[in-house]
Amino acid sequence: MPEREPKPAWSEVPLAVRREAERRLRARVVRATRAYGGYAASATFRLRLANGKRAFFKAGYPPPPGSAAIFPVDREAKRYAALAPIVGRWMPRYRGDFRLERWHVLLMEDLGPARIPPWSARTARLACRSYARFHRATLGSALPRWLSRTQHAEFGGYWRQLERLGQLDGTASLAGRRADEAREWIDAALPLLVEHERRLAASRRPFVLLHFDTRSDNVRIAGDRMVMFDWPFASVGPPEFDVAAFAQTIAAEGGPAPERAVAWYEELLPLRARELDAAVVGIAGYFAHRSWQPPPPGLPRLRSVQRRQLKATLAWAARRLALPEPAWLRAVADSSRATGGQRSA
């Protein structure tokens, strides 16, 4: 597995920023533990305070030279402030944000250390049922008009783009010695994949509030609910998109199959097959487009994770569309070194 993303130590956070965080938290920080997770190099810390309480510190800051890191903290702060009354118990308590010395800091409730993966059937069922309750709470509701209603549709063209740009060999090359088999499978499946990905742009209402980035490093299990953080991509759209994206990450991390995740979700909120097919195919296309390209500077693990997600999502798409099993996916290695790496066209 590639090395972790570089993250600044607490001592590297400007002193004025640390002091302002303490002022707003009304207590001195006695311990700051770097929190790893996700694939970006943002400054994230679990803080223990002198008054015995805890808090979470997340900040965007000027990226190191040559880094491709993007810290969408402005977007996230706006969503935390606006959506907290709507999301309620599915979001950590927000304690405000501030800007100082080119740092933009978010302060929020500390939800504790990550405990998944591994995924158990019990934990996955609890998470999926909580996800259904989250979506059901905003189903057909009036939501802030500035939230995108089309963000999910952006995943409706990756298979076509790969074909148009002549990059399908890049995806097939992930299978190494089985690349010819992979390309033959992709060529045969492509018309059906394109047909279904197009349907994302025509997703039918009612829509819900989408978290749009739900995966294990962005959630914590608290009792009978799943609490989600990292909200910069929140938008409005079909619940099937969020479910497809979440279910495949559970499978990619060695948890239950996506079909089981969907079944648990549907114990509380039914899903529409047409929209779910489109979402699964569109997300598979995204990973088919991204996972063979070089890793962006500063994000060494990203492509490895995306390859695992490609395997989980494309296999699921094949089952849903009654396509032949893409057995070549078993030859796709997580490490770019194992496959020889690829150049972006």
PEKAKA-V145377 format. One record per pair of residues at least 6 apart in sequence whose C-alpha atoms are under 6 Angstrom apart, sorted by the first residue. I is the first residue (numbers start at 1). J is the second residue. Records with the same first field share a line. If there is no record, write none. Layout:
BEGIN
I->J ; J
END
This chain:
BEGIN
2->300 ; 301
5->41 ; 299
6->41
7->41 ; 43
22->28
27->49 ; 50
28->49 ; 50
29->48 ; 49
30->48 ; 49 ; 50
31->47 ; 48
32->45 ; 46 ; 47
33->45 ; 46
34->44 ; 45
35->44 ; 45
37->217
38->217
39->299 ; 302
42->60
43->58 ; 59
44->57 ; 58
45->56 ; 57
46->56
47->54 ; 55 ; 56
48->54
55->108 ; 109 ; 110
56->107 ; 108 ; 109 ; 110
57->106 ; 107
58->105 ; 106
59->104 ; 105
60->71 ; 73 ; 103 ; 104
61->103
67->297 ; 298
68->296 ; 297
75->232
76->231 ; 232
90->227 ; 228
91->227 ; 228
92->109
93->108 ; 109
94->108
95->107 ; 108
96->107
97->105 ; 106 ; 107
98->104 ; 105
119->255
125->264
127->226
128->264 ; 265
129->265
130->225 ; 226
132->265 ; 269
135->208
138->208
139->207 ; 208
140->206 ; 207
147->235
148->235 ; 236
149->236 ; 237
153->200 ; 201
155->282
156->197 ; 198 ; 200 ; 282
158->285 ; 286
159->285
162->168
171->288 ; 292
172->179 ; 182 ; 183
173->179
174->332
175->331 ; 332
176->339
182->328
196->278
197->278 ; 281 ; 282
199->278
200->278
207->237 ; 238
208->236 ; 237 ; 239
209->236
210->234 ; 235 ; 236
211->234
212->233 ; 234 ; 242
214->246
215->246
218->228 ; 229
219->227 ; 228
220->226 ; 227
240->276
241->279
244->280
247->258 ; 261
248->258 ; 312 ; 313
251->257
252->308 ; 309 ; 312
280->317
281->317
284->310 ; 313 ; 314
287->306 ; 310
291->303 ; 306 ; 307
292->342
293->342 ; 343 ; 344
295->303
304->334 ; 335
307->334
311->329
END
